Amino acid sequence: MDFSRKNVRTILFIIVFTIILLSVMLNLGSLFDFVRWLFGVFSSVIAGLAIAFVLNVPLRIFEERTFYALREHRSPLVRKSLRPVSIVCSLIITLGVIIVLLLVILPRLVETVAAVISQMPGYVNDLIAWADRILEPLDFSLSDYLGDINWVKVFSDIGKSLSESTGASIVSGVGTAANVGTTIVSGVIDVVFSVIIAVYILAQKERIGRFVRRCIDAFFPRRFAVGIESLASRASETFSNFISGQLTDSCILGVLCFIGMNIFRFPYADVISVVIGVTSLVPLVGAFVGIVIGALLILTIDPIKALLFVVFVLCLQQIEGNLIYPKVVGKAVGMPGVLVLCAVLVGGNIAGILGGLCAVPLTAMCYSLLREGVERRLASRVGPRSR
């Protein structure tokens, strides 16, 4: 073997990489604890970066479409005001959506769930009576086993136990009232600083991008630096397209669901439409969760309408999935459906709803890179493929 400088460097790299990999595998618990501590230290900065990335979607819409005329204005002052105006509009739109969800939709949803729970005892009694009529030829009656149960007390006890367990978990999690106040104030301060960081990033995103590119070019080989910049650009484009497309698609689905439910006179049209729109943010499985929640809400009023509601939403999803979703989301997540399903399931198991949301664009980016790599390797081959 030729022990040239290049070969020795390669061997040392393999040895060091193997040692690091073994150390990581043998100390996964400590590594996860360190990563968790690191995220805790930089939580406000990470949250600011995430907020800036999300706000960049409406910011680009305002800059490139809504206020595009300001870019060509004669006055330099007007041209310089394009970015601040777009940032303010993006913040107002985002804050308005959050306020509507928290102050309008959430109380309505709580009232609806409370009304459903209060109707559950009567619904259970009707269900037992219906089952008795069905089982009458078999000389079997559910009333003999379930008729003496006070369902009103049962559901009230369930609600009370849930309330007590929630309260106990909150108390145990944050401690005394002083700790509660401290936690709330600390959370509000973190959110405010995260928003401030996001605004600074959005206001100077081109300058920050140029500085990061110069750092990559300065400290990495040219070929490696080009690869990093290409990967970062692809990731930014994929995530931006996915976020904008997914939000638009969810809004369209929620509006269509609201219109259809009012046409067919389904109850709880406003609450269920919002639930369908919000849960559809998680690809594939989210919309089915919304169907289940909506069907359970309608089931306490009219079982036939609950069945018709399921049929209606399934038909609406077919229209949305085959006509609207491909045009809205485009090719940002253009990969086989089985990969989308696997990405949602794996991401959900790792990090819950956030993992399910992030898994799809991550998988789409990896899939596009793999596809390009395969095509490049196949194109570089000379001669027929060996069998």
C-alpha positions in Angstrom: 0.0 0.0 0.0 1.3 3.4 -0.9 1.5 5.5 2.3 1.4 8.8 0.6 0.2 11.9 2.4 -3.3 11.6 0.9 -3.7 8.0 1.9 -2.5 8.7 5.4 -4.9 11.5 5.7 -7.8 9.3 4.5 -6.9 6.6 7.0 -6.7 9.1 9.9 -10.0 10.5 8.9 -11.6 7.0 8.9 -10.1 6.2 12.3 -11.2 9.5 13.8 -14.7 9.2 12.3 -15.1 5.6 13.7 -14.0 6.7 17.1 -16.5 9.6 17.1 -19.3 7.4 15.9 -18.6 4.8 18.5 -18.5 7.4 21.2 -21.8 8.8 20.1 -23.5 5.4 20.0 -22.2 4.5 23.5 -23.3 7.8 25.0 -26.6 8.6 23.3 -28.3 9.5 26.6 -25.7 12.1 27.4 -25.8 13.4 23.9 -29.5 13.9 24.0 -29.2 15.6 27.4 -26.6 17.9 25.9 -28.7 18.7 22.9 -31.7 19.4 25.1 -29.6 21.7 27.3 -28.3 23.4 24.2 -31.8 24.0 22.8 -32.8 25.4 26.2 -30.0 27.9 26.2 -30.7 29.1 22.7 -34.5 28.6 22.8 -35.3 32.2 22.2 -32.9 32.5 19.3 -34.2 29.2 17.7 -37.7 30.4 18.2 -36.8 33.7 16.6 -35.3 31.9 13.6 -38.4 29.7 13.3 -40.8 32.8 13.5 -38.7 34.6 10.9 -38.8 31.6 8.6 -42.6 31.4 8.8 -43.2 35.2 8.6 -40.9 35.3 5.5 -43.7 33.6 3.6 -46.3 36.4 3.9 -43.4 38.9 3.7 -42.4 37.8 0.3 -46.1 37.9 -0.8 -46.4 41.5 0.3 -43.0 42.6 -1.2 -43.3 40.7 -4.5 -47.1 41.1 -5.2 -49.1 43.4 -2.9 -46.6 46.3 -2.6 -44.6 45.6 -5.7 -45.3 49.1 -7.0 -43.4 50.7 -4.2 -40.2 49.1 -5.5 -40.4 51.2 -8.7 -41.4 54.4 -6.9 -39.3 57.6 -7.6 -38.8 58.5 -4.0 -35.9 56.6 -2.3 -37.8 57.0 1.0 -40.8 55.1 -0.4 -38.6 52.4 -1.8 -36.9 51.9 1.6 -40.3 51.7 3.3 -41.2 48.6 1.4 -39.5 46.2 3.8 -40.8 47.8 7.1 -44.4 48.0 5.7 -44.3 44.4 4.6 -43.0 43.3 8.0 -45.7 45.2 9.8 -48.4 43.7 7.6 -47.1 40.2 8.1 -47.1 40.6 11.9 -50.6 42.1 11.8 -51.9 39.2 9.7 -50.3 36.5 11.8 -51.3 38.1 15.1 -54.8 38.5 13.8 -55.1 34.8 13.0 -53.8 33.9 16.4 -56.2 36.3 18.2 -59.2 34.9 16.2 -58.2 31.3 17.1 -57.7 32.1 20.8 -60.5 34.6 21.5 -63.2 33.5 19.0 -62.8 29.9 18.0 -61.4 28.4 21.1 -64.2 29.6 23.5 -66.7 28.4 20.9 -65.0 25.0 20.8 -65.0 24.7 24.6 -68.7 25.5 24.7 -69.4 22.9 22.0 -67.5 20.2 23.8 -69.2 21.1 27.1 -72.6 20.9 25.4 -71.7 17.5 23.8 -70.6 16.1 27.2 -73.9 17.3 28.8 -75.8 15.4 26.0 -73.8 12.2 26.3 -75.9 10.6 29.1 -79.1 10.9 27.1 -77.4 9.6 24.0 -76.0 6.6 25.9 -79.5 5.7 27.2 -81.0 6.0 23.7 -78.2 3.8 22.4 -78.9 1.1 25.1 -82.7 1.2 24.3 -81.9 0.8 20.5 -79.6 -2.1 21.3 -82.3 -3.8 23.4 -84.8 -3.6 20.5 -82.2 -5.2 18.2 -81.3 -7.9 20.7 -84.9 -8.6 21.8 -85.3 -11.8 19.6 -82.2 -13.2 21.3 -83.7 -12.7 24.7 -80.8 -10.5 25.7 -81.0 -7.0 27.1 -78.2 -4.5 27.8 -80.5 -2.8 30.3 -80.1 -5.7 32.7 -76.4 -4.9 32.9 -76.2 -1.1 32.2 -79.7 0.1 33.1 -78.9 0.9 36.7 -75.9 3.0 35.9 -76.4 6.8 36.5 -74.8 8.0 33.3 -75.2 11.7 34.3 -73.1 11.0 37.4 -70.6 9.0 35.4 -69.9 11.7 32.9 -69.8 14.4 35.5 -67.3 12.4 37.5 -65.2 11.9 34.3 -65.3 15.6 33.6 -64.4 16.3 37.3 -61.5 13.8 37.3 -60.1 15.3 34.0 -60.3 18.8 35.5 -58.6 17.7 38.7 -55.9 15.8 36.9 -55.3 18.7 34.6 -55.1 21.1 37.5 -52.8 18.7 39.4 -50.5 18.4 36.5 -50.4 22.2 36.1 -49.7 22.7 39.8 -47.0 20.0 39.9 -45.5 21.3 36.7 -45.2 25.0 37.7 -45.5 24.9 41.5 -47.0 27.6 43.5 -49.0 30.7 42.3 -45.8 32.7 42.4 -44.1 30.2 40.2 -47.1 30.3 37.8 -46.8 34.0 37.5 -43.0 33.8 37.0 -43.5 31.1 34.3 -46.1 33.2 32.5 -44.0 36.4 32.6 -40.9 34.4 31.5 -42.8 32.9 28.6 -44.2 36.2 27.5 -40.7 37.8 27.6 -39.3 34.9 25.6 -42.0 35.3 23.0 -41.4 39.1 22.8 -37.6 38.6 22.4 -38.2 35.9 19.8 -40.4 38.2 17.8 -37.8 41.0 18.0 -35.1 38.6 16.8 -37.4 37.5 13.9 -38.0 41.2 12.9 -34.3 42.0 12.9 -33.6 38.9 10.8 -36.3 39.8 8.3 -35.2 43.4 8.1 -31.6 42.4 7.2 -32.0 39.0 5.7 -30.0 39.8 2.6 -27.2 41.2 4.6 -27.2 38.2 6.9 -27.3 35.8 3.9 -24.3 37.5 2.3 -22.3 37.3 5.6 -23.1 33.6 6.0 -22.1 32.9 2.4 -18.8 34.7 2.9 -18.1 32.7 6.1 -18.8 29.5 4.3 -16.5 30.5 1.4 -13.8 31.5 3.8 -13.6 28.5 6.0 -14.6 25.6 3.7 -13.2 24.3 0.4 -14.8 25.8 -2.7 -16.5 22.6 -3.8 -17.8 21.9 -0.3 -19.0 25.5 0.1 -20.9 25.4 -3.2 -22.6 22.2 -1.9 -23.6 23.7 1.4 -25.0 26.8 -0.3 -26.9 24.7 -2.8 -28.4 22.5 0.0 -29.3 25.6 2.1 -31.0 27.2 -0.9 -32.9 24.0 -1.7 -34.0 23.6 1.9 -35.2 27.2 2.2 -37.2 26.9 -1.1 -38.7 23.6 -0.2 -39.8 24.6 3.3 -41.1 28.0 2.1 -43.1 26.4 -0.6 -44.4 23.7 1.7 -45.5 26.2 4.4 -47.2 28.6 2.0 -48.8 25.8 0.1 -50.0 23.9 3.2 -51.4 27.1 4.8 -53.2 28.1 1.7 -54.5 24.6 1.1 -55.8 24.3 4.7 -57.6 27.7 4.5 -59.2 26.6 1.2 -60.3 23.3 2.7 -61.7 25.0 5.8 -63.7 27.5 3.8 -65.1 24.9 1.5 -66.0 22.7 4.5 -67.8 25.7 6.1 -69.7 26.5 2.9 -70.7 22.8 2.4 -71.8 22.3 6.0 -74.0 25.3 5.8 -75.6 24.2 2.5 -76.3 20.7 4.0 -77.4 22.2 7.3 -74.8 20.3 9.4 -74.5 21.5 13.1 -71.4 23.1 14.5 -70.3 24.3 11.0 -67.9 27.0 12.3 -66.1 25.0 14.9 -65.8 21.8 12.8 -64.6 23.8 9.7 -61.8 25.4 11.8 -60.9 22.0 13.3 -60.8 20.4 9.8 -58.6 23.3 8.5 -56.2 23.3 11.4 -55.8 19.5 11.5 -55.3 19.3 7.8 -51.9 21.1 8.3 -50.6 17.6 9.2 -50.5 15.9 5.8 -52.6 12.7 5.2 -53.5 11.8 8.7 -54.5 15.3 10.0 -57.7 15.6 8.0 -58.9 12.2 9.2 -58.4 13.3 12.8 -60.6 16.3 12.0 -63.2 14.0 10.5 -63.3 11.9 13.6 -63.7 15.0 15.9 -66.4 16.5 13.7 -68.3 13.2 13.4 -68.3 12.7 17.2 -69.6 16.2 17.7 -72.5 15.7 15.2 -73.2 12.2 16.5 -74.6 13.4 19.7 -77.3 15.4 17.8 -78.1 13.3 14.8 -76.3 10.0 13.9 -77.6 10.1 10.3 -76.1 13.6 9.8 -72.9 12.3 11.4 -72.7 9.6 8.7 -73.6 12.1 6.0 -70.9 14.4 7.3 -68.2 11.7 7.0 -69.3 11.1 3.4 -69.3 14.8 2.6 -65.8 15.4 4.0 -64.4 12.3 2.3 -65.8 13.6 -1.0 -64.4 17.1 -0.3 -61.0 15.6 0.5 -61.0 13.8 -2.8 -61.7 17.0 -4.7 -59.1 18.9 -2.6 -56.4 16.2 -2.8 -56.8 15.7 -6.6 -57.5 19.2 -7.9 -56.5 21.8 -5.3 -53.6 20.4 -3.4 -51.3 19.6 -6.4 -51.8 23.1 -7.8 -51.4 24.9 -4.5 -48.4 23.0 -3.1 -46.9 22.3 -6.5 -43.8 20.2 -6.7 -42.4 21.1 -3.3 -43.4 17.8 -1.9 -43.5 15.9 -5.2 -42.8 12.4 -4.0 -44.7 9.1 -3.7 -47.6 9.0 -1.3 -46.1 6.1 0.7 -43.1 8.3 1.5 -45.4 11.1 2.6 -47.2 8.7 4.9 -44.0 7.2 6.3 -42.6 10.7 6.8 -45.6 11.8 8.8 -45.7 8.7 10.9 -42.0 8.7 11.7 -41.9 12.5 12.3 -44.9 12.2 14.5 -43.4 9.5 16.6 -40.2 11.5 17.0 -41.5 15.0 17.8 -45.3 14.9 17.7 -47.3 17.3 15.6 -44.3 19.5 14.9 -42.4 16.4 13.7 -45.2 15.4 11.4 -45.2 18.9 9.9 -41.4 19.1 9.4 -40.9 15.5 8.3 -42.6 16.0 4.9 -40.5 18.9 3.5 -37.3 17.3 5.0 -38.2 14.0 3.3 -39.0 15.8 0.1 -35.7 17.6 0.1 -33.8 14.3 0.7 -35.8 12.6 -1.9 -35.0 15.3 -4.5 -31.3 15.1 -3.6 -31.3 11.3 -3.9 -33.1 11.5 -7.2 -30.7 14.0 -8.6 -27.7 12.0 -7.3 -29.1 8.8 -8.9 -29.7 10.5 -12.3 -26.2 12.1 -12.2 -24.5 8.7 -11.4 -26.5 6.9 -14.1 -25.7 9.6 -16.6 -21.9 9.4 -15.8 -21.8 5.7 -16.6 -20.3 4.6 -20.0 -21.5 1.6 -21.9 -24.4 -0.8 -21.3 -25.5 -1.7 -17.8 -23.9 -4.9 -16.5 -26.3 -7.7 -15.6 
